[in-house]
Amino acid sequence: MTMVHERTRSVVQTEAFLRDIVRDVTLPEKMRLRAEGLLRHYPAPSYIWLAGKLEEHRRAELSRLDEKFGPLPPVLGTWLAIEPMFFDDSNSG
């Protein structure tokens, strides 16, 4: 099972890998153009780290609400039960 920090680093490293492919003129042009096309809509590392930071913040705030007011409505409570997609480790990227 992939851990959230492994997933986050993988997404960030994939962006760097695609950039390396685009810059490597020894690779076939078709491959470089494909990598460039993928990067056009690929999130920048700063957005990935921000998504992780926002998920951590949301989780902390929901936990506080849960502690203060009791069980959250199911639509909010599920956010506490599921694993976040990304995490904030922007200082070690």
Backbone atoms as SQL, in Angstrom:
CREATE TABLE atoms (id INTEGER PRIMARY KEY, chain TEXT, resi INTEGER, resn TEXT, atom TEXT, x REAL, y REAL, z REAL);
INSERT INTO atoms VALUES
  (1, 'A', 1, 'MET', 'N', 0.844, -1.176, 0.000),
  (2, 'A', 1, 'MET', 'CA', 0.000, 0.000, 0.000),
  (3, 'A', 1, 'MET', 'C', 0.895, 1.247, 0.000),
  (4, 'A', 2, 'THR', 'N', 0.573, 2.165, -0.851),
  (5, 'A', 2, 'THR', 'CA', 1.341, 3.404, -0.947),
  (6, 'A', 2, 'THR', 'C', 0.988, 4.333, 0.208),
  (7, 'A', 3, 'MET', 'N', 2.013, 4.838, 0.856),
  (8, 'A', 3, 'MET', 'CA', 1.812, 5.803, 1.934),
  (9, 'A', 3, 'MET', 'C', 1.650, 7.195, 1.315),
  (10, 'A', 4, 'VAL', 'N', 0.962, 8.070, 2.031),
  (11, 'A', 4, 'VAL', 'CA', 0.669, 9.398, 1.504),
  (12, 'A', 4, 'VAL', 'C', 1.943, 10.181, 1.167),
  (13, 'A', 5, 'HIS', 'N', 2.995, 10.048, 1.980),
  (14, 'A', 5, 'HIS', 'CA', 4.227, 10.779, 1.677),
  (15, 'A', 5, 'HIS', 'C', 4.918, 10.192, 0.444),
  (16, 'A', 6, 'GLU', 'N', 4.795, 8.881, 0.220),
  (17, 'A', 6, 'GLU', 'CA', 5.372, 8.265, -0.980),
  (18, 'A', 6, 'GLU', 'C', 4.633, 8.737, -2.230),
  (19, 'A', 7, 'ARG', 'N', 3.313, 8.809, -2.139),
  (20, 'A', 7, 'ARG', 'CA', 2.505, 9.273, -3.264),
  (21, 'A', 7, 'ARG', 'C', 2.854, 10.716, -3.605),
  (22, 'A', 8, 'THR', 'N', 2.967, 11.550, -2.595),
  (23, 'A', 8, 'THR', 'CA', 3.271, 12.961, -2.819),
  (24, 'A', 8, 'THR', 'C', 4.622, 13.121, -3.498),
  (25, 'A', 9, 'ARG', 'N', 5.624, 12.477, -2.963),
  (26, 'A', 9, 'ARG', 'CA', 6.964, 12.574, -3.561),
  (27, 'A', 9, 'ARG', 'C', 6.990, 12.024, -4.979),
  (28, 'A', 10, 'SER', 'N', 6.246, 10.954, -5.223),
  (29, 'A', 10, 'SER', 'CA', 6.192, 10.372, -6.554),
  (30, 'A', 10, 'SER', 'C', 5.613, 11.347, -7.577),
  (31, 'A', 11, 'VAL', 'N', 4.557, 12.035, -7.201),
  (32, 'A', 11, 'VAL', 'CA', 3.943, 13.009, -8.108),
  (33, 'A', 11, 'VAL', 'C', 4.912, 14.157, -8.383),
  (34, 'A', 12, 'VAL', 'N', 5.572, 14.641, -7.351),
  (35, 'A', 12, 'VAL', 'CA', 6.537, 15.735, -7.521),
  (36, 'A', 12, 'VAL', 'C', 7.721, 15.280, -8.373),
  (37, 'A', 13, 'GLN', 'N', 8.231, 14.077, -8.119),
  (38, 'A', 13, 'GLN', 'CA', 9.376, 13.562, -8.878),
  (39, 'A', 13, 'GLN', 'C', 9.003, 13.261, -10.326),
  (40, 'A', 14, 'THR', 'N', 7.756, 12.885, -10.575),
  (41, 'A', 14, 'THR', 'CA', 7.315, 12.631, -11.944),
  (42, 'A', 14, 'THR', 'C', 7.353, 13.914, -12.764),
  (43, 'A', 15, 'GLU', 'N', 6.953, 15.009, -12.149),
  (44, 'A', 15, 'GLU', 'CA', 7.015, 16.296, -12.853),
  (45, 'A', 15, 'GLU', 'C', 8.464, 16.615, -13.240),
  (46, 'A', 16, 'ALA', 'N', 9.388, 16.391, -12.335),
  (47, 'A', 16, 'ALA', 'CA', 10.808, 16.649, -12.622),
  (48, 'A', 16, 'ALA', 'C', 11.315, 15.707, -13.716),
  (49, 'A', 17, 'PHE', 'N', 10.891, 14.457, -13.675),
  (50, 'A', 17, 'PHE', 'CA', 11.294, 13.475, -14.685),
  (51, 'A', 17, 'PHE', 'C', 10.804, 13.889, -16.075),
  (52, 'A', 18, 'LEU', 'N', 9.557, 14.323, -16.160),
  (53, 'A', 18, 'LEU', 'CA', 9.024, 14.778, -17.447),
  (54, 'A', 18, 'LEU', 'C', 9.791, 15.989, -17.961),
  (55, 'A', 19, 'ARG', 'N', 10.159, 16.901, -17.065),
  (56, 'A', 19, 'ARG', 'CA', 10.956, 18.063, -17.484),
  (57, 'A', 19, 'ARG', 'C', 12.332, 17.622, -18.005),
  (58, 'A', 20, 'ASP', 'N', 12.927, 16.632, -17.352),
  (59, 'A', 20, 'ASP', 'CA', 14.207, 16.100, -17.822),
  (60, 'A', 20, 'ASP', 'C', 14.075, 15.519, -19.229),
  (61, 'A', 21, 'ILE', 'N', 12.998, 14.826, -19.485),
  (62, 'A', 21, 'ILE', 'CA', 12.767, 14.243, -20.813),
  (63, 'A', 21, 'ILE', 'C', 12.644, 15.348, -21.858),
  (64, 'A', 22, 'VAL', 'N', 11.878, 16.393, -21.546),
  (65, 'A', 22, 'VAL', 'CA', 11.690, 17.506, -22.484),
  (66, 'A', 22, 'VAL', 'C', 13.025, 18.145, -22.843),
  (67, 'A', 23, 'ARG', 'N', 13.927, 18.260, -21.879),
  (68, 'A', 23, 'ARG', 'CA', 15.208, 18.952, -22.087),
  (69, 'A', 23, 'ARG', 'C', 16.282, 18.079, -22.749),
  (70, 'A', 24, 'ASP', 'N', 16.099, 16.769, -22.758),
  (71, 'A', 24, 'ASP', 'CA', 17.130, 15.851, -23.252),
  (72, 'A', 24, 'ASP', 'C', 17.027, 15.712, -24.772),
  (73, 'A', 25, 'VAL', 'N', 17.859, 16.462, -25.474),
  (74, 'A', 25, 'VAL', 'CA', 17.815, 16.466, -26.940),
  (75, 'A', 25, 'VAL', 'C', 18.307, 15.156, -27.554),
  (76, 'A', 26, 'THR', 'N', 18.885, 14.277, -26.759),
  (77, 'A', 26, 'THR', 'CA', 19.309, 12.973, -27.286),
  (78, 'A', 26, 'THR', 'C', 18.127, 12.008, -27.425),
  (79, 'A', 27, 'LEU', 'N', 16.992, 12.338, -26.818),
  (80, 'A', 27, 'LEU', 'CA', 15.800, 11.495, -26.925),
  (81, 'A', 27, 'LEU', 'C', 15.024, 11.848, -28.187),
  (82, 'A', 28, 'PRO', 'N', 14.233, 10.914, -28.690),
  (83, 'A', 28, 'PRO', 'CA', 13.439, 11.208, -29.892),
  (84, 'A', 28, 'PRO', 'C', 12.474, 12.375, -29.665),
  (85, 'A', 29, 'GLU', 'N', 12.296, 13.160, -30.713),
  (86, 'A', 29, 'GLU', 'CA', 11.429, 14.334, -30.613),
  (87, 'A', 29, 'GLU', 'C', 10.002, 13.953, -30.218),
  (88, 'A', 30, 'LYS', 'N', 9.509, 12.840, -30.741),
  (89, 'A', 30, 'LYS', 'CA', 8.155, 12.394, -30.414),
  (90, 'A', 30, 'LYS', 'C', 7.989, 12.190, -28.907),
  (91, 'A', 31, 'MET', 'N', 9.002, 11.619, -28.269),
  (92, 'A', 31, 'MET', 'CA', 8.957, 11.388, -26.824),
  (93, 'A', 31, 'MET', 'C', 8.992, 12.712, -26.067),
  (94, 'A', 32, 'ARG', 'N', 9.856, 13.627, -26.521),
  (95, 'A', 32, 'ARG', 'CA', 9.962, 14.921, -25.848),
  (96, 'A', 32, 'ARG', 'C', 8.679, 15.732, -25.984),
  (97, 'A', 33, 'LEU', 'N', 8.039, 15.653, -27.160),
  (98, 'A', 33, 'LEU', 'CA', 6.779, 16.371, -27.363),
  (99, 'A', 33, 'LEU', 'C', 5.655, 15.772, -26.510),
  (100, 'A', 34, 'ARG', 'N', 5.667, 14.464, -26.363),
  (101, 'A', 34, 'ARG', 'CA', 4.655, 13.813, -25.510),
  (102, 'A', 34, 'ARG', 'C', 4.825, 14.247, -24.054),
  (103, 'A', 35, 'ALA', 'N', 6.065, 14.270, -23.581),
  (104, 'A', 35, 'ALA', 'CA', 6.331, 14.712, -22.206),
  (105, 'A', 35, 'ALA', 'C', 5.914, 16.171, -22.030),
  (106, 'A', 36, 'GLU', 'N', 6.208, 16.983, -23.030),
  (107, 'A', 36, 'GLU', 'CA', 5.829, 18.399, -22.966),
  (108, 'A', 36, 'GLU', 'C', 4.305, 18.545, -22.910),
  (109, 'A', 37, 'GLY', 'N', 3.588, 17.736, -23.681),
  (110, 'A', 37, 'GLY', 'CA', 2.131, 17.769, -23.661),
  (111, 'A', 37, 'GLY', 'C', 1.575, 17.366, -22.303),
  (112, 'A', 38, 'LEU', 'N', 2.176, 16.365, -21.681),
  (113, 'A', 38, 'LEU', 'CA', 1.733, 15.947, -20.351),
  (114, 'A', 38, 'LEU', 'C', 1.990, 17.035, -19.317),
  (115, 'A', 39, 'LEU', 'N', 3.104, 17.719, -19.449),
  (116, 'A', 39, 'LEU', 'CA', 3.439, 18.777, -18.493),
  (117, 'A', 39, 'LEU', 'C', 2.508, 19.983, -18.596),
  (118, 'A', 40, 'ARG', 'N', 1.893, 20.149, -19.757),
  (119, 'A', 40, 'ARG', 'CA', 1.024, 21.314, -19.960),
  (120, 'A', 40, 'ARG', 'C', -0.074, 21.380, -18.895),
  (121, 'A', 41, 'HIS', 'N', -0.551, 20.222, -18.450),
  (122, 'A', 41, 'HIS', 'CA', -1.639, 20.191, -17.471),
  (123, 'A', 41, 'HIS', 'C', -1.219, 19.533, -16.161),
  (124, 'A', 42, 'TYR', 'N', 0.068, 19.340, -15.986),
  (125, 'A', 42, 'TYR', 'CA', 0.571, 18.678, -14.781),
  (126, 'A', 42, 'TYR', 'C', 0.740, 19.719, -13.671),
  (127, 'A', 43, 'PRO', 'N', 0.350, 19.386, -12.447),
  (128, 'A', 43, 'PRO', 'CA', 0.476, 20.378, -11.365),
  (129, 'A', 43, 'PRO', 'C', 1.930, 20.644, -10.987),
  (130, 'A', 44, 'ALA', 'N', 2.225, 21.894, -10.740),
  (131, 'A', 44, 'ALA', 'CA', 3.564, 22.276, -10.277),
  (132, 'A', 44, 'ALA', 'C', 3.775, 21.732, -8.867),
  (133, 'A', 45, 'PRO', 'N', 5.028, 21.428, -8.503),
  (134, 'A', 45, 'PRO', 'CA', 5.300, 20.929, -7.150),
  (135, 'A', 45, 'PRO', 'C', 4.711, 21.817, -6.055),
  (136, 'A', 46, 'SER', 'N', 4.747, 23.122, -6.249),
  (137, 'A', 46, 'SER', 'CA', 4.209, 24.020, -5.218),
  (138, 'A', 46, 'SER', 'C', 2.718, 23.776, -4.985),
  (139, 'A', 47, 'TYR', 'N', 1.978, 23.413, -6.037),
  (140, 'A', 47, 'TYR', 'CA', 0.555, 23.114, -5.878),
  (141, 'A', 47, 'TYR', 'C', 0.341, 21.793, -5.147),
  (142, 'A', 48, 'ILE', 'N', 1.216, 20.834, -5.386),
  (143, 'A', 48, 'ILE', 'CA', 1.113, 19.550, -4.688),
  (144, 'A', 48, 'ILE', 'C', 1.354, 19.760, -3.198),
  (145, 'A', 49, 'TRP', 'N', 2.423, 20.499, -2.861),
  (146, 'A', 49, 'TRP', 'CA', 2.713, 20.762, -1.447),
  (147, 'A', 49, 'TRP', 'C', 1.572, 21.556, -0.813),
  (148, 'A', 50, 'LEU', 'N', 1.023, 22.525, -1.548),
  (149, 'A', 50, 'LEU', 'CA', -0.097, 23.315, -1.025),
  (150, 'A', 50, 'LEU', 'C', -1.322, 22.429, -0.783),
  (151, 'A', 51, 'ALA', 'N', -1.591, 21.520, -1.701),
  (152, 'A', 51, 'ALA', 'CA', -2.722, 20.598, -1.513),
  (153, 'A', 51, 'ALA', 'C', -2.534, 19.796, -0.227),
  (154, 'A', 52, 'GLY', 'N', -1.314, 19.338, 0.022),
  (155, 'A', 52, 'GLY', 'CA', -1.039, 18.607, 1.253),
  (156, 'A', 52, 'GLY', 'C', -1.236, 19.471, 2.486),
  (157, 'A', 53, 'LYS', 'N', -0.767, 20.704, 2.403),
  (158, 'A', 53, 'LYS', 'CA', -0.918, 21.627, 3.529),
  (159, 'A', 53, 'LYS', 'C', -2.401, 21.891, 3.812),
  (160, 'A', 54, 'LEU', 'N', -3.181, 22.082, 2.757),
  (161, 'A', 54, 'LEU', 'CA', -4.609, 22.338, 2.929),
  (162, 'A', 54, 'LEU', 'C', -5.331, 21.112, 3.490),
  (163, 'A', 55, 'GLU', 'N', -4.923, 19.922, 3.041),
  (164, 'A', 55, 'GLU', 'CA', -5.534, 18.707, 3.584),
  (165, 'A', 55, 'GLU', 'C', -5.231, 18.558, 5.074),
  (166, 'A', 56, 'GLU', 'N', -3.996, 18.843, 5.478),
  (167, 'A', 56, 'GLU', 'CA', -3.633, 18.766, 6.893),
  (168, 'A', 56, 'GLU', 'C', -4.423, 19.789, 7.711),
  (169, 'A', 57, 'HIS', 'N', -4.564, 20.980, 7.166),
  (170, 'A', 57, 'HIS', 'CA', -5.314, 22.037, 7.860),
  (171, 'A', 57, 'HIS', 'C', -6.784, 21.652, 7.996),
  (172, 'A', 58, 'ARG', 'N', -7.370, 21.169, 6.901),
  (173, 'A', 58, 'ARG', 'CA', -8.770, 20.750, 6.932),
  (174, 'A', 58, 'ARG', 'C', -8.983, 19.653, 7.964),
  (175, 'A', 59, 'ARG', 'N', -8.094, 18.699, 7.973),
  (176, 'A', 59, 'ARG', 'CA', -8.195, 17.572, 8.906),
  (177, 'A', 59, 'ARG', 'C', -8.121, 18.065, 10.367),
  (178, 'A', 60, 'ALA', 'N', -7.196, 18.965, 10.634),
  (179, 'A', 60, 'ALA', 'CA', -7.047, 19.505, 11.991),
  (180, 'A', 60, 'ALA', 'C', -8.295, 20.269, 12.420),
  (181, 'A', 61, 'GLU', 'N', -8.827, 21.087, 11.533),
  (182, 'A', 61, 'GLU', 'CA', -10.025, 21.864, 11.860),
  (183, 'A', 61, 'GLU', 'C', -11.229, 20.959, 12.084),
  (184, 'A', 62, 'LEU', 'N', -11.393, 19.948, 11.254),
  (185, 'A', 62, 'LEU', 'CA', -12.512, 19.027, 11.432),
  (186, 'A', 62, 'LEU', 'C', -12.377, 18.240, 12.735),
  (187, 'A', 63, 'SER', 'N', -11.150, 17.879, 13.085),
  (188, 'A', 63, 'SER', 'CA', -10.932, 17.172, 14.349),
  (189, 'A', 63, 'SER', 'C', -11.332, 18.050, 15.533),
  (190, 'A', 64, 'ARG', 'N', -10.977, 19.336, 15.453),
  (191, 'A', 64, 'ARG', 'CA', -11.365, 20.260, 16.524),
  (192, 'A', 64, 'ARG', 'C', -12.881, 20.379, 16.632),
  (193, 'A', 65, 'LEU', 'N', -13.549, 20.470, 15.497),
  (194, 'A', 65, 'LEU', 'CA', -15.012, 20.550, 15.511),
  (195, 'A', 65, 'LEU', 'C', -15.621, 19.281, 16.095),
  (196, 'A', 66, 'ASP', 'N', -15.063, 18.147, 15.716),
  (197, 'A', 66, 'ASP', 'CA', -15.552, 16.864, 16.208),
  (198, 'A', 66, 'ASP', 'C', -15.393, 16.772, 17.727),
  (199, 'A', 67, 'GLU', 'N', -14.254, 17.235, 18.236),
  (200, 'A', 67, 'GLU', 'CA', -14.011, 17.200, 19.679),
  (201, 'A', 67, 'GLU', 'C', -14.919, 18.176, 20.429),
  (202, 'A', 68, 'LYS', 'N', -15.140, 19.319, 19.839),
  (203, 'A', 68, 'LYS', 'CA', -15.918, 20.362, 20.522),
  (204, 'A', 68, 'LYS', 'C', -17.425, 20.112, 20.481),
  (205, 'A', 69, 'PHE', 'N', -17.936, 19.654, 19.333),
  (206, 'A', 69, 'PHE', 'CA', -19.383, 19.547, 19.156),
  (207, 'A', 69, 'PHE', 'C', -19.896, 18.116, 19.031),
  (208, 'A', 70, 'GLY', 'N', -19.024, 17.162, 19.089),
  (209, 'A', 70, 'GLY', 'CA', -19.460, 15.775, 18.940),
  (210, 'A', 70, 'GLY', 'C', -19.370, 15.325, 17.498),
  (211, 'A', 71, 'PRO', 'N', -19.955, 14.169, 17.213),
  (212, 'A', 71, 'PRO', 'CA', -19.824, 13.601, 15.870),
  (213, 'A', 71, 'PRO', 'C', -20.237, 14.572, 14.763),
  (214, 'A', 72, 'LEU', 'N', -19.426, 14.601, 13.737),
  (215, 'A', 72, 'LEU', 'CA', -19.703, 15.461, 12.588),
  (216, 'A', 72, 'LEU', 'C', -20.749, 14.811, 11.692),
  (217, 'A', 73, 'PRO', 'N', -21.430, 15.621, 10.884),
  (218, 'A', 73, 'PRO', 'CA', -22.319, 15.028, 9.876),
  (219, 'A', 73, 'PRO', 'C', -21.494, 14.090, 8.982),
  (220, 'A', 74, 'PRO', 'N', -22.095, 13.023, 8.486),
  (221, 'A', 74, 'PRO', 'CA', -21.342, 12.038, 7.699),
  (222, 'A', 74, 'PRO', 'C', -20.529, 12.628, 6.550),
  (223, 'A', 75, 'VAL', 'N', -21.071, 13.623, 5.891),
  (224, 'A', 75, 'VAL', 'CA', -20.350, 14.199, 4.754),
  (225, 'A', 75, 'VAL', 'C', -19.015, 14.817, 5.195),
  (226, 'A', 76, 'LEU', 'N', -18.941, 15.338, 6.400),
  (227, 'A', 76, 'LEU', 'CA', -17.693, 15.894, 6.926),
  (228, 'A', 76, 'LEU', 'C', -16.862, 14.840, 7.642),
  (229, 'A', 77, 'GLY', 'N', -17.528, 13.933, 8.337),
  (230, 'A', 77, 'GLY', 'CA', -16.834, 12.898, 9.082),
  (231, 'A', 77, 'GLY', 'C', -16.015, 11.973, 8.196),
  (232, 'A', 78, 'THR', 'N', -16.464, 11.766, 6.962),
  (233, 'A', 78, 'THR', 'CA', -15.699, 10.883, 6.063),
  (234, 'A', 78, 'THR', 'C', -14.329, 11.466, 5.750),
  (235, 'A', 79, 'TRP', 'N', -14.207, 12.789, 5.767),
  (236, 'A', 79, 'TRP', 'CA', -12.905, 13.400, 5.512),
  (237, 'A', 79, 'TRP', 'C', -11.891, 13.027, 6.581),
  (238, 'A', 80, 'LEU', 'N', -12.372, 12.740, 7.776),
  (239, 'A', 80, 'LEU', 'CA', -11.465, 12.318, 8.837),
  (240, 'A', 80, 'LEU', 'C', -11.121, 10.842, 8.718),
  (241, 'A', 81, 'ALA', 'N', -11.989, 10.080, 8.063),
  (242, 'A', 81, 'ALA', 'CA', -11.797, 8.635, 7.980),
  (243, 'A', 81, 'ALA', 'C', -10.909, 8.210, 6.820),
  (244, 'A', 82, 'ILE', 'N', -10.846, 9.011, 5.774),
  (245, 'A', 82, 'ILE', 'CA', -10.063, 8.605, 4.602),
  (246, 'A', 82, 'ILE', 'C', -8.653, 9.184, 4.664),
  (247, 'A', 83, 'GLU', 'N', -7.744, 8.486, 4.021),
  (248, 'A', 83, 'GLU', 'CA', -6.356, 8.947, 3.956),
  (249, 'A', 83, 'GLU', 'C', -6.261, 10.131, 3.006),
  (250, 'A', 84, 'PRO', 'N', -5.498, 11.149, 3.364),
  (251, 'A', 84, 'PRO', 'CA', -5.339, 12.289, 2.454),
  (252, 'A', 84, 'PRO', 'C', -4.601, 11.878, 1.179),
  (253, 'A', 85, 'MET', 'N', -4.832, 12.611, 0.124),
  (254, 'A', 85, 'MET', 'CA', -4.175, 12.323, -1.155),
  (255, 'A', 85, 'MET', 'C', -2.704, 12.744, -1.110),
  (256, 'A', 86, 'PHE', 'N', -2.432, 13.922, -0.542),
  (257, 'A', 86, 'PHE', 'CA', -1.070, 14.456, -0.487),
  (258, 'A', 86, 'PHE', 'C', -0.764, 14.912, 0.935),
  (259, 'A', 87, 'PHE', 'N', 0.514, 15.188, 1.178),
  (260, 'A', 87, 'PHE', 'CA', 0.887, 15.756, 2.465),
  (261, 'A', 87, 'PHE', 'C', 1.864, 16.888, 2.221),
  (262, 'A', 88, 'ASP', 'N', 2.062, 17.712, 3.221),
  (263, 'A', 88, 'ASP', 'CA', 2.952, 18.867, 3.087),
  (264, 'A', 88, 'ASP', 'C', 4.323, 18.528, 3.608),
  (265, 'A', 89, 'ASP', 'N', 5.253, 18.407, 2.695),
  (266, 'A', 89, 'ASP', 'CA', 6.659, 18.179, 3.062),
  (267, 'A', 89, 'ASP', 'C', 7.495, 19.074, 2.148),
  (268, 'A', 90, 'SER', 'N', 7.015, 20.284, 1.943),
  (269, 'A', 90, 'SER', 'CA', 7.630, 21.190, 0.978),
  (270, 'A', 90, 'SER', 'C', 9.079, 21.537, 1.300),
  (271, 'A', 91, 'ASN', 'N', 9.492, 21.335, 2.515),
  (272, 'A', 91, 'ASN', 'CA', 10.881, 21.659, 2.871),
  (273, 'A', 91, 'ASN', 'C', 11.863, 20.553, 2.502),
  (274, 'A', 92, 'SER', 'N', 11.356, 19.361, 2.161),
  (275, 'A', 92, 'SER', 'CA', 12.279, 18.271, 1.833),
  (276, 'A', 92, 'SER', 'C', 12.198, 17.867, 0.369),
  (277, 'A', 93, 'GLY', 'N', 11.446, 18.602, -0.451),
  (278, 'A', 93, 'GLY', 'CA', 11.242, 18.239, -1.854),
  (279, 'A', 93, 'GLY', 'C', 12.492, 18.298, -2.619);
